[in-house]
């Protein structure tokens, strides 16, 4: 496996601040997808934990769960570790794993796996391994929660503003645009700017490859591992709850038994 090249080396000091707003919308959707674990002592794996905004959302949705938070970026992981260690409700429940998936040291069995805003980092082979791990690792009644970020096809994206936040006298600003590389891959270009009194103090440019996946292609890949996805929340957020096919069939059978056919 090639050495890990950290795409967040330059942007880590902006990422937590500029991502907080989007997680205000994402957190209740993830909580809805994890509603079955609100009162259980579940084991939950989080891939691509970043700075821990999602980790905190998962812990809030499942307050008795133990979480294995995987984050290979040392820069993001430093923020993640600080967030976990400084919160008494997280410190005893969250274990932080540094190895990149699929080399991550994960529990053999788990109740849920969550991967938000990170699936595009995985190429098709690693995605196949992810579906295999989910299919083999989910305990009865378990699920995975992932999202497909826009765009879900390899189409160029014009530059847009990601977020703008003010801290003290300084303003932190992020923009992004994407170019098409091939049928399944984009290159994202991000610009992070720090300014004060209208004067730019620092500007950083970041780029990384992103593997796109649509919901149709997702279903095809999941079907090879006897998994099925159902959308949770609004379409724009692209969040899916993934379960084994046999669980879906059992749920459908239960609904059918409760609703006799019309005469």
PyMOL commands that set and color helices and strands:
alter all, ss='L'
color gray80, all
select helices_A, chain A and resi 12-33+35-37+53-61+74-85+88-91+119-121+124-137+215-223+235-237+245-258
alter helices_A, ss='H'
color red, helices_A
select strands_A, chain A and resi 43-47+66-70+94-97+110-115+138-147+157-167+170-182+185-196+199-211+227-232+239-244
alter strands_A, ss='S'
color yellow, strands_A
deselect
rebuild
show_as cartoon
